[in-house]
Amino acid sequence: MTLGVLLITYVAALYLLGMWCLWRSLQGQKTAATAGTEVRFALKEGQTIVGVGDTTEGMDFYMDDSVVDENYYDL
């Protein structure tokens, strides 16, 4: 065998080994809900979100005539 064939074989083997390790590590991961995807409040029947305001303390959700303050967590 020539040096070029050995080099290509070695690089291909390293690539396949890396892809296999990546596939195995991704297969074992479980997706969990992050803090940003949790529901912290629910709308009552008939309520509508009219607007959303972003402040330095968090987000304000404007529903009908009231304001619900939502704070940022895990920043």
C-alpha positions in Angstrom: 0.0 0.0 0.0 1.2 3.5 -0.7 1.4 6.2 1.9 -1.6 8.1 0.3 -3.9 5.1 0.7 -2.9 4.6 4.3 -3.5 8.3 5.1 -6.9 8.3 3.5 -7.8 5.1 5.4 -6.6 6.6 8.7 -8.5 9.8 8.2 -11.7 7.9 7.2 -11.4 5.7 10.3 -11.0 8.7 12.5 -14.0 10.4 10.9 -16.2 7.3 11.3 -15.1 6.9 15.0 -15.9 10.6 15.7 -19.4 10.3 14.0 -20.1 7.1 16.0 -19.1 8.8 19.3 -21.2 11.9 18.5 -24.2 9.7 17.6 -23.9 7.7 20.8 -23.7 10.8 23.0 -26.7 12.5 21.3 -28.7 9.3 21.6 -28.3 9.2 25.4 -29.4 12.9 26.0 -32.8 13.6 27.3 -34.4 16.9 26.5 -35.7 18.8 29.6 -37.8 21.9 29.8 -35.8 25.0 30.5 -36.9 27.7 32.8 -37.9 29.8 29.8 -40.4 27.3 28.6 -42.3 26.9 31.9 -45.8 28.4 32.1 -45.9 30.9 35.0 -49.4 32.2 34.5 -52.5 31.2 32.6 -55.1 33.3 30.9 -58.6 33.1 32.3 -61.5 32.5 30.0 -62.2 35.5 27.8 -58.8 37.2 28.5 -56.6 38.3 25.7 -53.0 39.4 25.7 -53.2 43.0 24.3 -49.4 43.7 24.4 -46.0 42.7 25.8 -43.5 45.2 27.2 -39.9 44.3 27.8 -38.3 46.1 30.8 -35.0 45.7 32.7 -36.8 43.8 35.5 -38.7 41.4 33.2 -41.5 41.3 30.8 -44.9 42.9 31.3 -48.0 41.2 29.7 -50.9 43.6 29.1 -54.2 41.7 29.4 -57.4 43.7 28.9 -57.0 46.5 31.5 -54.5 44.8 33.8 -50.7 44.2 33.8 -49.1 41.0 34.9 -45.4 41.4 35.7 -43.1 38.5 34.7 -39.5 38.3 36.0 -36.5 36.9 34.2 -35.0 33.9 35.9 -31.7 32.2 35.6 -29.9 35.1 33.9 
